[in-house]
Amino acid sequence: MVCDNGALSDALSTACFVLGKEKGTALLKEYNAGGIFINSDHQVFVTDNLINSFKIVEKQYILK
């Protein structure tokens, strides 16, 4: 997770892990934070505010 406060970023990371992509993304928006979610099928989901700063370099991962 990416946000202005390290402790908040840590808390959001844990919360998003528990909540999953859909609810986690909504939580991140509330805090104006960004995140990257990767599922077991190697699908990568990046929040809108990070998409221009993110690049996949491993071919097994797919940006969704």
CHARMM internal coordinates of N, CA and C (Angstrom, degrees):
IC EDIT
DIST 1 N 1 CA 1.4350
DIST 1 CA 1 C 1.5170
ANGL 1 N 1 CA 1 C 108.72
DIST 1 C 2 N 1.2987
ANGL 1 CA 1 C 2 N 115.53
DIHE 1 N 1 CA 1 C 2 N 151.09
DIST 2 N 2 CA 1.4540
ANGL 1 C 2 N 2 CA 121.23
DIHE 1 CA 1 C 2 N 2 CA 179.84
DIST 2 CA 2 C 1.5193
ANGL 2 N 2 CA 2 C 108.73
DIHE 1 C 2 N 2 CA 2 C -127.71
DIST 2 C 3 N 1.3184
ANGL 2 CA 2 C 3 N 116.11
DIHE 2 N 2 CA 2 C 3 N 124.04
DIST 3 N 3 CA 1.4588
ANGL 2 C 3 N 3 CA 121.70
DIHE 2 CA 2 C 3 N 3 CA 174.09
DIST 3 CA 3 C 1.5218
ANGL 3 N 3 CA 3 C 107.92
DIHE 2 C 3 N 3 CA 3 C -158.17
DIST 3 C 4 N 1.3127
ANGL 3 CA 3 C 4 N 117.30
DIHE 3 N 3 CA 3 C 4 N 176.47
DIST 4 N 4 CA 1.4618
ANGL 3 C 4 N 4 CA 122.18
DIHE 3 CA 3 C 4 N 4 CA -174.47
DIST 4 CA 4 C 1.5252
ANGL 4 N 4 CA 4 C 114.51
DIHE 3 C 4 N 4 CA 4 C -73.18
DIST 4 C 5 N 1.3135
ANGL 4 CA 4 C 5 N 118.43
DIHE 4 N 4 CA 4 C 5 N -17.24
DIST 5 N 5 CA 1.4592
ANGL 4 C 5 N 5 CA 122.57
DIHE 4 CA 4 C 5 N 5 CA -174.07
DIST 5 CA 5 C 1.5334
ANGL 5 N 5 CA 5 C 109.27
DIHE 4 C 5 N 5 CA 5 C -120.40
DIST 5 C 6 N 1.3227
ANGL 5 CA 5 C 6 N 117.35
DIHE 5 N 5 CA 5 C 6 N 124.08
DIST 6 N 6 CA 1.4620
ANGL 5 C 6 N 6 CA 121.61
DIHE 5 CA 5 C 6 N 6 CA -177.65
DIST 6 CA 6 C 1.5205
ANGL 6 N 6 CA 6 C 114.06
DIHE 5 C 6 N 6 CA 6 C -61.49
DIST 6 C 7 N 1.3183
ANGL 6 CA 6 C 7 N 117.27
DIHE 6 N 6 CA 6 C 7 N -43.21
DIST 7 N 7 CA 1.4661
ANGL 6 C 7 N 7 CA 120.81
DIHE 6 CA 6 C 7 N 7 CA 179.96
DIST 7 CA 7 C 1.5227
ANGL 7 N 7 CA 7 C 110.63
DIHE 6 C 7 N 7 CA 7 C -66.20
DIST 7 C 8 N 1.3270
ANGL 7 CA 7 C 8 N 116.27
DIHE 7 N 7 CA 7 C 8 N -40.18
DIST 8 N 8 CA 1.4643
ANGL 7 C 8 N 8 CA 119.98
DIHE 7 CA 7 C 8 N 8 CA 177.57
DIST 8 CA 8 C 1.5214
ANGL 8 N 8 CA 8 C 110.55
DIHE 7 C 8 N 8 CA 8 C -65.54
DIST 8 C 9 N 1.3268
ANGL 8 CA 8 C 9 N 116.54
DIHE 8 N 8 CA 8 C 9 N -40.46
DIST 9 N 9 CA 1.4597
ANGL 8 C 9 N 9 CA 120.62
DIHE 8 CA 8 C 9 N 9 CA 177.66
DIST 9 CA 9 C 1.5312
ANGL 9 N 9 CA 9 C 111.14
DIHE 8 C 9 N 9 CA 9 C -59.32
DIST 9 C 10 N 1.3161
ANGL 9 CA 9 C 10 N 116.61
DIHE 9 N 9 CA 9 C 10 N -42.27
DIST 10 N 10 CA 1.4633
ANGL 9 C 10 N 10 CA 121.43
DIHE 9 CA 9 C 10 N 10 CA 178.01
DIST 10 CA 10 C 1.5280
ANGL 10 N 10 CA 10 C 110.93
DIHE 9 C 10 N 10 CA 10 C -63.12
DIST 10 C 11 N 1.3245
ANGL 10 CA 10 C 11 N 116.45
DIHE 10 N 10 CA 10 C 11 N -44.65
DIST 11 N 11 CA 1.4693
ANGL 10 C 11 N 11 CA 120.52
DIHE 10 CA 10 C 11 N 11 CA -179.99
DIST 11 CA 11 C 1.5270
ANGL 11 N 11 CA 11 C 110.83
DIHE 10 C 11 N 11 CA 11 C -65.42
DIST 11 C 12 N 1.3265
ANGL 11 CA 11 C 12 N 116.99
DIHE 11 N 11 CA 11 C 12 N -41.44
DIST 12 N 12 CA 1.4704
ANGL 11 C 12 N 12 CA 120.25
DIHE 11 CA 11 C 12 N 12 CA 179.18
DIST 12 CA 12 C 1.5269
ANGL 12 N 12 CA 12 C 111.23
DIHE 11 C 12 N 12 CA 12 C -65.60
DIST 12 C 13 N 1.3223
ANGL 12 CA 12 C 13 N 116.25
DIHE 12 N 12 CA 12 C 13 N -37.36
DIST 13 N 13 CA 1.4621
ANGL 12 C 13 N 13 CA 120.14
DIHE 12 CA 12 C 13 N 13 CA 178.13
DIST 13 CA 13 C 1.5259
ANGL 13 N 13 CA 13 C 111.00
DIHE 12 C 13 N 13 CA 13 C -60.06
DIST 13 C 14 N 1.3152
ANGL 13 CA 13 C 14 N 116.25
DIHE 13 N 13 CA 13 C 14 N -46.90
DIST 14 N 14 CA 1.4710
ANGL 13 C 14 N 14 CA 120.56
DIHE 13 CA 13 C 14 N 14 CA 178.40
DIST 14 CA 14 C 1.5216
ANGL 14 N 14 CA 14 C 111.14
DIHE 13 C 14 N 14 CA 14 C -63.70
DIST 14 C 15 N 1.3285
ANGL 14 CA 14 C 15 N 116.42
DIHE 14 N 14 CA 14 C 15 N -44.46
DIST 15 N 15 CA 1.4659
ANGL 14 C 15 N 15 CA 120.31
DIHE 14 CA 14 C 15 N 15 CA -179.80
DIST 15 CA 15 C 1.5185
ANGL 15 N 15 CA 15 C 110.98
DIHE 14 C 15 N 15 CA 15 C -62.59
DIST 15 C 16 N 1.3268
ANGL 15 CA 15 C 16 N 117.76
DIHE 15 N 15 CA 15 C 16 N -42.61
DIST 16 N 16 CA 1.4693
ANGL 15 C 16 N 16 CA 120.80
DIHE 15 CA 15 C 16 N 16 CA -179.15
DIST 16 CA 16 C 1.5224
ANGL 16 N 16 CA 16 C 111.46
DIHE 15 C 16 N 16 CA 16 C -67.16
DIST 16 C 17 N 1.3178
ANGL 16 CA 16 C 17 N 116.93
DIHE 16 N 16 CA 16 C 17 N -34.77
DIST 17 N 17 CA 1.4644
ANGL 16 C 17 N 17 CA 120.23
DIHE 16 CA 16 C 17 N 17 CA 176.18
DIST 17 CA 17 C 1.5213
ANGL 17 N 17 CA 17 C 110.20
DIHE 16 C 17 N 17 CA 17 C -61.41
DIST 17 C 18 N 1.3105
ANGL 17 CA 17 C 18 N 116.98
DIHE 17 N 17 CA 17 C 18 N -42.23
DIST 18 N 18 CA 1.4668
ANGL 17 C 18 N 18 CA 122.21
DIHE 17 CA 17 C 18 N 18 CA -179.45
DIST 18 CA 18 C 1.5376
ANGL 18 N 18 CA 18 C 110.85
DIHE 17 C 18 N 18 CA 18 C -73.53
DIST 18 C 19 N 1.3299
ANGL 18 CA 18 C 19 N 117.30
DIHE 18 N 18 CA 18 C 19 N -42.40
DIST 19 N 19 CA 1.4676
ANGL 18 C 19 N 19 CA 121.75
DIHE 18 CA 18 C 19 N 19 CA -175.04
DIST 19 CA 19 C 1.5208
ANGL 19 N 19 CA 19 C 113.66
DIHE 18 C 19 N 19 CA 19 C -75.88
DIST 19 C 20 N 1.3201
ANGL 19 CA 19 C 20 N 118.01
DIHE 19 N 19 CA 19 C 20 N -30.56
DIST 20 N 20 CA 1.4531
ANGL 19 C 20 N 20 CA 121.11
DIHE 19 CA 19 C 20 N 20 CA -175.08
DIST 20 CA 20 C 1.5216
ANGL 20 N 20 CA 20 C 111.06
DIHE 19 C 20 N 20 CA 20 C 90.36
DIST 20 C 21 N 1.3316
ANGL 20 CA 20 C 21 N 115.08
DIHE 20 N 20 CA 20 C 21 N 176.88
DIST 21 N 21 CA 1.4547
ANGL 20 C 21 N 21 CA 121.30
DIHE 20 CA 20 C 21 N 21 CA -172.09
DIST 21 CA 21 C 1.5187
ANGL 21 N 21 CA 21 C 114.19
DIHE 20 C 21 N 21 CA 21 C -62.12
DIST 21 C 22 N 1.2983
ANGL 21 CA 21 C 22 N 118.34
DIHE 21 N 21 CA 21 C 22 N -49.42
DIST 22 N 22 CA 1.4734
ANGL 21 C 22 N 22 CA 121.51
DIHE 21 CA 21 C 22 N 22 CA -174.79
DIST 22 CA 22 C 1.5288
ANGL 22 N 22 CA 22 C 111.91
DIHE 21 C 22 N 22 CA 22 C -62.72
DIST 22 C 23 N 1.3132
ANGL 22 CA 22 C 23 N 116.71
DIHE 22 N 22 CA 22 C 23 N -56.74
DIST 23 N 23 CA 1.4594
ANGL 22 C 23 N 23 CA 120.37
DIHE 22 CA 22 C 23 N 23 CA -178.44
DIST 23 CA 23 C 1.5215
ANGL 23 N 23 CA 23 C 111.27
DIHE 22 C 23 N 23 CA 23 C -71.97
DIST 23 C 24 N 1.3238
ANGL 23 CA 23 C 24 N 117.12
DIHE 23 N 23 CA 23 C 24 N -32.57
DIST 24 N 24 CA 1.4550
ANGL 23 C 24 N 24 CA 120.98
DIHE 23 CA 23 C 24 N 24 CA 178.26
DIST 24 CA 24 C 1.5202
ANGL 24 N 24 CA 24 C 111.85
DIHE 23 C 24 N 24 CA 24 C -65.27
DIST 24 C 25 N 1.3137
ANGL 24 CA 24 C 25 N 117.08
DIHE 24 N 24 CA 24 C 25 N -41.45
DIST 25 N 25 CA 1.4604
ANGL 24 C 25 N 25 CA 120.89
DIHE 24 CA 24 C 25 N 25 CA 177.73
DIST 25 CA 25 C 1.5235
ANGL 25 N 25 CA 25 C 110.83
DIHE 24 C 25 N 25 CA 25 C -61.88
DIST 25 C 26 N 1.3117
ANGL 25 CA 25 C 26 N 117.25
DIHE 25 N 25 CA 25 C 26 N -41.85
DIST 26 N 26 CA 1.4676
ANGL 25 C 26 N 26 CA 121.08
DIHE 25 CA 25 C 26 N 26 CA 177.86
DIST 26 CA 26 C 1.5302
ANGL 26 N 26 CA 26 C 110.51
DIHE 25 C 26 N 26 CA 26 C -62.54
DIST 26 C 27 N 1.3210
ANGL 26 CA 26 C 27 N 116.95
DIHE 26 N 26 CA 26 C 27 N -41.00
DIST 27 N 27 CA 1.4673
ANGL 26 C 27 N 27 CA 120.63
DIHE 26 CA 26 C 27 N 27 CA 178.39
DIST 27 CA 27 C 1.5284
ANGL 27 N 27 CA 27 C 110.71
DIHE 26 C 27 N 27 CA 27 C -63.51
DIST 27 C 28 N 1.3108
ANGL 27 CA 27 C 28 N 117.19
DIHE 27 N 27 CA 27 C 28 N -42.68
DIST 28 N 28 CA 1.4598
ANGL 27 C 28 N 28 CA 120.77
DIHE 27 CA 27 C 28 N 28 CA 179.74
DIST 28 CA 28 C 1.5244
ANGL 28 N 28 CA 28 C 111.44
DIHE 27 C 28 N 28 CA 28 C -60.73
DIST 28 C 29 N 1.3145
ANGL 28 CA 28 C 29 N 116.67
DIHE 28 N 28 CA 28 C 29 N -39.08
DIST 29 N 29 CA 1.4693
ANGL 28 C 29 N 29 CA 120.26
DIHE 28 CA 28 C 29 N 29 CA 178.76
DIST 29 CA 29 C 1.5221
ANGL 29 N 29 CA 29 C 110.88
DIHE 28 C 29 N 29 CA 29 C -61.81
DIST 29 C 30 N 1.3197
ANGL 29 CA 29 C 30 N 117.46
DIHE 29 N 29 CA 29 C 30 N -38.24
DIST 30 N 30 CA 1.4696
ANGL 29 C 30 N 30 CA 121.14
DIHE 29 CA 29 C 30 N 30 CA 178.96
DIST 30 CA 30 C 1.5279
ANGL 30 N 30 CA 30 C 112.01
DIHE 29 C 30 N 30 CA 30 C -59.84
DIST 30 C 31 N 1.3326
ANGL 30 CA 30 C 31 N 116.66
DIHE 30 N 30 CA 30 C 31 N -30.60
DIST 31 N 31 CA 1.4608
ANGL 30 C 31 N 31 CA 121.54
DIHE 30 CA 30 C 31 N 31 CA -177.07
DIST 31 CA 31 C 1.5316
ANGL 31 N 31 CA 31 C 112.54
DIHE 30 C 31 N 31 CA 31 C -104.87
DIST 31 C 32 N 1.3224
ANGL 31 CA 31 C 32 N 116.54
DIHE 31 N 31 CA 31 C 32 N 9.55
DIST 32 N 32 CA 1.4640
ANGL 31 C 32 N 32 CA 121.92
DIHE 31 CA 31 C 32 N 32 CA -178.68
DIST 32 CA 32 C 1.5321
ANGL 32 N 32 CA 32 C 110.56
DIHE 31 C 32 N 32 CA 32 C 53.04
DIST 32 C 33 N 1.3215
ANGL 32 CA 32 C 33 N 115.47
DIHE 32 N 32 CA 32 C 33 N 42.39
DIST 33 N 33 CA 1.4607
ANGL 32 C 33 N 33 CA 122.57
DIHE 32 CA 32 C 33 N 33 CA -179.00
DIST 33 CA 33 C 1.5208
ANGL 33 N 33 CA 33 C 108.93
DIHE 32 C 33 N 33 CA 33 C -113.62
DIST 33 C 34 N 1.3040
ANGL 33 CA 33 C 34 N 116.53
DIHE 33 N 33 CA 33 C 34 N 166.25
DIST 34 N 34 CA 1.4605
ANGL 33 C 34 N 34 CA 121.21
DIHE 33 CA 33 C 34 N 34 CA 178.29
DIST 34 CA 34 C 1.5097
ANGL 34 N 34 CA 34 C 110.81
DIHE 33 C 34 N 34 CA 34 C -123.08
DIST 34 C 35 N 1.3208
ANGL 34 CA 34 C 35 N 114.99
DIHE 34 N 34 CA 34 C 35 N 163.77
DIST 35 N 35 CA 1.4496
ANGL 34 C 35 N 35 CA 118.52
DIHE 34 CA 34 C 35 N 35 CA -179.95
DIST 35 CA 35 C 1.5116
ANGL 35 N 35 CA 35 C 112.72
DIHE 34 C 35 N 35 CA 35 C -160.17
DIST 35 C 36 N 1.3095
ANGL 35 CA 35 C 36 N 114.49
DIHE 35 N 35 CA 35 C 36 N 166.52
DIST 36 N 36 CA 1.4587
ANGL 35 C 36 N 36 CA 123.13
DIHE 35 CA 35 C 36 N 36 CA 177.64
DIST 36 CA 36 C 1.5174
ANGL 36 N 36 CA 36 C 107.01
DIHE 35 C 36 N 36 CA 36 C -128.64
DIST 36 C 37 N 1.3159
ANGL 36 CA 36 C 37 N 115.82
DIHE 36 N 36 CA 36 C 37 N 127.84
DIST 37 N 37 CA 1.4603
ANGL 36 C 37 N 37 CA 122.25
DIHE 36 CA 36 C 37 N 37 CA 179.67
DIST 37 CA 37 C 1.5235
ANGL 37 N 37 CA 37 C 108.20
DIHE 36 C 37 N 37 CA 37 C -114.63
DIST 37 C 38 N 1.3226
ANGL 37 CA 37 C 38 N 117.32
DIHE 37 N 37 CA 37 C 38 N 133.02
DIST 38 N 38 CA 1.4613
ANGL 37 C 38 N 38 CA 122.59
DIHE 37 CA 37 C 38 N 38 CA 178.59
DIST 38 CA 38 C 1.5169
ANGL 38 N 38 CA 38 C 107.68
DIHE 37 C 38 N 38 CA 38 C -127.27
DIST 38 C 39 N 1.3372
ANGL 38 CA 38 C 39 N 115.93
DIHE 38 N 38 CA 38 C 39 N 125.41
DIST 39 N 39 CA 1.4594
ANGL 38 C 39 N 39 CA 118.76
DIHE 38 CA 38 C 39 N 39 CA -179.80
DIST 39 CA 39 C 1.5289
ANGL 39 N 39 CA 39 C 111.41
DIHE 38 C 39 N 39 CA 39 C -97.41
DIST 39 C 40 N 1.3121
ANGL 39 CA 39 C 40 N 116.79
DIHE 39 N 39 CA 39 C 40 N 177.61
DIST 40 N 40 CA 1.4692
ANGL 39 C 40 N 40 CA 121.42
DIHE 39 CA 39 C 40 N 40 CA -175.63
DIST 40 CA 40 C 1.5261
ANGL 40 N 40 CA 40 C 113.03
DIHE 39 C 40 N 40 CA 40 C -69.61
DIST 40 C 41 N 1.3271
ANGL 40 CA 40 C 41 N 117.62
DIHE 40 N 40 CA 40 C 41 N -13.02
DIST 41 N 41 CA 1.4678
ANGL 40 C 41 N 41 CA 121.98
DIHE 40 CA 40 C 41 N 41 CA 176.84
DIST 41 CA 41 C 1.5278
ANGL 41 N 41 CA 41 C 111.80
DIHE 40 C 41 N 41 CA 41 C -92.95
DIST 41 C 42 N 1.3287
ANGL 41 CA 41 C 42 N 116.77
DIHE 41 N 41 CA 41 C 42 N 13.79
DIST 42 N 42 CA 1.4696
ANGL 41 C 42 N 42 CA 123.70
DIHE 41 CA 41 C 42 N 42 CA -179.36
DIST 42 CA 42 C 1.5268
ANGL 42 N 42 CA 42 C 113.31
DIHE 41 C 42 N 42 CA 42 C 64.62
DIST 42 C 43 N 1.3148
ANGL 42 CA 42 C 43 N 116.94
DIHE 42 N 42 CA 42 C 43 N 24.87
DIST 43 N 43 CA 1.4555
ANGL 42 C 43 N 43 CA 120.99
DIHE 42 CA 42 C 43 N 43 CA 174.78
DIST 43 CA 43 C 1.5253
ANGL 43 N 43 CA 43 C 107.82
DIHE 42 C 43 N 43 CA 43 C -88.95
DIST 43 C 44 N 1.3224
ANGL 43 CA 43 C 44 N 115.91
DIHE 43 N 43 CA 43 C 44 N 133.16
DIST 44 N 44 CA 1.4621
ANGL 43 C 44 N 44 CA 122.16
DIHE 43 CA 43 C 44 N 44 CA -175.83
DIST 44 CA 44 C 1.5236
ANGL 44 N 44 CA 44 C 108.45
DIHE 43 C 44 N 44 CA 44 C -113.24
DIST 44 C 45 N 1.3164
ANGL 44 CA 44 C 45 N 116.24
DIHE 44 N 44 CA 44 C 45 N 128.46
DIST 45 N 45 CA 1.4624
ANGL 44 C 45 N 45 CA 123.26
DIHE 44 CA 44 C 45 N 45 CA 178.36
DIST 45 CA 45 C 1.5235
ANGL 45 N 45 CA 45 C 107.43
DIHE 44 C 45 N 45 CA 45 C -118.24
DIST 45 C 46 N 1.3293
ANGL 45 CA 45 C 46 N 117.34
DIHE 45 N 45 CA 45 C 46 N 125.40
DIST 46 N 46 CA 1.4588
ANGL 45 C 46 N 46 CA 122.50
DIHE 45 CA 45 C 46 N 46 CA -177.16
DIST 46 CA 46 C 1.5269
ANGL 46 N 46 CA 46 C 108.44
DIHE 45 C 46 N 46 CA 46 C -119.33
DIST 46 C 47 N 1.3257
ANGL 46 CA 46 C 47 N 116.54
DIHE 46 N 46 CA 46 C 47 N 134.49
DIST 47 N 47 CA 1.4655
ANGL 46 C 47 N 47 CA 119.02
DIHE 46 CA 46 C 47 N 47 CA 178.38
DIST 47 CA 47 C 1.5284
ANGL 47 N 47 CA 47 C 109.47
DIHE 46 C 47 N 47 CA 47 C -65.77
DIST 47 C 48 N 1.3219
ANGL 47 CA 47 C 48 N 115.39
DIHE 47 N 47 CA 47 C 48 N 154.17
DIST 48 N 48 CA 1.4640
ANGL 47 C 48 N 48 CA 121.56
DIHE 47 CA 47 C 48 N 48 CA -175.23
DIST 48 CA 48 C 1.5225
ANGL 48 N 48 CA 48 C 113.19
DIHE 47 C 48 N 48 CA 48 C -55.27
DIST 48 C 49 N 1.3193
ANGL 48 CA 48 C 49 N 117.02
DIHE 48 N 48 CA 48 C 49 N -36.49
DIST 49 N 49 CA 1.4596
ANGL 48 C 49 N 49 CA 119.07
DIHE 48 CA 48 C 49 N 49 CA -176.29
DIST 49 CA 49 C 1.5304
ANGL 49 N 49 CA 49 C 113.74
DIHE 48 C 49 N 49 CA 49 C -76.48
DIST 49 C 50 N 1.3238
ANGL 49 CA 49 C 50 N 118.41
DIHE 49 N 49 CA 49 C 50 N -4.60
DIST 50 N 50 CA 1.4626
ANGL 49 C 50 N 50 CA 121.33
DIHE 49 CA 49 C 50 N 50 CA 177.18
DIST 50 CA 50 C 1.5231
ANGL 50 N 50 CA 50 C 113.47
DIHE 49 C 50 N 50 CA 50 C -115.83
DIST 50 C 51 N 1.3145
ANGL 50 CA 50 C 51 N 117.67
DIHE 50 N 50 CA 50 C 51 N -10.13
DIST 51 N 51 CA 1.4625
ANGL 50 C 51 N 51 CA 121.09
DIHE 50 CA 50 C 51 N 51 CA -170.78
DIST 51 CA 51 C 1.5218
ANGL 51 N 51 CA 51 C 112.80
DIHE 50 C 51 N 51 CA 51 C -57.03
DIST 51 C 52 N 1.3211
ANGL 51 CA 51 C 52 N 118.71
DIHE 51 N 51 CA 51 C 52 N -35.93
DIST 52 N 52 CA 1.4677
ANGL 51 C 52 N 52 CA 120.67
DIHE 51 CA 51 C 52 N 52 CA -179.47
DIST 52 CA 52 C 1.5190
ANGL 52 N 52 CA 52 C 113.31
DIHE 51 C 52 N 52 CA 52 C -78.36
DIST 52 C 53 N 1.3227
ANGL 52 CA 52 C 53 N 117.67
DIHE 52 N 52 CA 52 C 53 N -8.00
DIST 53 N 53 CA 1.4594
ANGL 52 C 53 N 53 CA 122.34
DIHE 52 CA 52 C 53 N 53 CA 179.47
DIST 53 CA 53 C 1.5217
ANGL 53 N 53 CA 53 C 112.22
DIHE 52 C 53 N 53 CA 53 C -107.37
DIST 53 C 54 N 1.3184
ANGL 53 CA 53 C 54 N 116.91
DIHE 53 N 53 CA 53 C 54 N 9.71
DIST 54 N 54 CA 1.4577
ANGL 53 C 54 N 54 CA 120.61
DIHE 53 CA 53 C 54 N 54 CA -170.95
DIST 54 CA 54 C 1.5271
ANGL 54 N 54 CA 54 C 110.21
DIHE 53 C 54 N 54 CA 54 C -124.49
DIST 54 C 55 N 1.3160
ANGL 54 CA 54 C 55 N 115.91
DIHE 54 N 54 CA 54 C 55 N 137.70
DIST 55 N 55 CA 1.4610
ANGL 54 C 55 N 55 CA 121.09
DIHE 54 CA 54 C 55 N 55 CA 177.74
DIST 55 CA 55 C 1.5272
ANGL 55 N 55 CA 55 C 108.86
DIHE 54 C 55 N 55 CA 55 C -141.30
DIST 55 C 56 N 1.3040
ANGL 55 CA 55 C 56 N 116.38
DIHE 55 N 55 CA 55 C 56 N 133.83
DIST 56 N 56 CA 1.4675
ANGL 55 C 56 N 56 CA 121.18
DIHE 55 CA 55 C 56 N 56 CA 176.17
DIST 56 CA 56 C 1.5251
ANGL 56 N 56 CA 56 C 108.31
DIHE 55 C 56 N 56 CA 56 C -87.57
DIST 56 C 57 N 1.3172
ANGL 56 CA 56 C 57 N 116.56
DIHE 56 N 56 CA 56 C 57 N 131.72
DIST 57 N 57 CA 1.4551
ANGL 56 C 57 N 57 CA 120.67
DIHE 56 CA 56 C 57 N 57 CA -179.87
DIST 57 CA 57 C 1.5369
ANGL 57 N 57 CA 57 C 112.69
DIHE 56 C 57 N 57 CA 57 C -114.36
DIST 57 C 58 N 1.3152
ANGL 57 CA 57 C 58 N 116.95
DIHE 57 N 57 CA 57 C 58 N -13.29
DIST 58 N 58 CA 1.4688
ANGL 57 C 58 N 58 CA 121.25
DIHE 57 CA 57 C 58 N 58 CA 178.33
DIST 58 CA 58 C 1.5176
ANGL 58 N 58 CA 58 C 109.30
DIHE 57 C 58 N 58 CA 58 C -101.36
DIST 58 C 59 N 1.3103
ANGL 58 CA 58 C 59 N 117.30
DIHE 58 N 58 CA 58 C 59 N 126.63
DIST 59 N 59 CA 1.4685
ANGL 58 C 59 N 59 CA 122.05
DIHE 58 CA 58 C 59 N 59 CA -174.16
DIST 59 CA 59 C 1.5303
ANGL 59 N 59 CA 59 C 114.08
DIHE 58 C 59 N 59 CA 59 C -66.19
DIST 59 C 60 N 1.3302
ANGL 59 CA 59 C 60 N 118.13
DIHE 59 N 59 CA 59 C 60 N -20.01
DIST 60 N 60 CA 1.4624
ANGL 59 C 60 N 60 CA 119.43
DIHE 59 CA 59 C 60 N 60 CA -178.97
DIST 60 CA 60 C 1.5316
ANGL 60 N 60 CA 60 C 112.78
DIHE 59 C 60 N 60 CA 60 C -74.75
DIST 60 C 61 N 1.3367
ANGL 60 CA 60 C 61 N 117.00
DIHE 60 N 60 CA 60 C 61 N -13.67
DIST 61 N 61 CA 1.4581
ANGL 60 C 61 N 61 CA 121.59
DIHE 60 CA 60 C 61 N 61 CA 179.89
DIST 61 CA 61 C 1.5223
ANGL 61 N 61 CA 61 C 110.18
DIHE 60 C 61 N 61 CA 61 C -97.68
DIST 61 C 62 N 1.3362
ANGL 61 CA 61 C 62 N 115.69
DIHE 61 N 61 CA 61 C 62 N 144.05
DIST 62 N 62 CA 1.4618
ANGL 61 C 62 N 62 CA 121.92
DIHE 61 CA 61 C 62 N 62 CA -176.62
DIST 62 CA 62 C 1.5262
ANGL 62 N 62 CA 62 C 108.77
DIHE 61 C 62 N 62 CA 62 C -124.88
DIST 62 C 63 N 1.3241
ANGL 62 CA 62 C 63 N 116.16
DIHE 62 N 62 CA 62 C 63 N 125.08
DIST 63 N 63 CA 1.4675
ANGL 62 C 63 N 63 CA 120.66
DIHE 62 CA 62 C 63 N 63 CA 177.38
DIST 63 CA 63 C 1.5202
ANGL 63 N 63 CA 63 C 109.19
DIHE 62 C 63 N 63 CA 63 C -78.35
DIST 63 C 64 N 1.3159
ANGL 63 CA 63 C 64 N 116.00
DIHE 63 N 63 CA 63 C 64 N 125.69
DIST 64 N 64 CA 1.4840
ANGL 63 C 64 N 64 CA 121.90
DIHE 63 CA 63 C 64 N 64 CA 179.84
DIST 64 CA 64 C 1.4826
ANGL 64 N 64 CA 64 C 110.80
DIHE 63 C 64 N 64 CA 64 C -109.86
END
COOR INIT
IC SEED 1 N 1 CA 1 C
IC BUILD
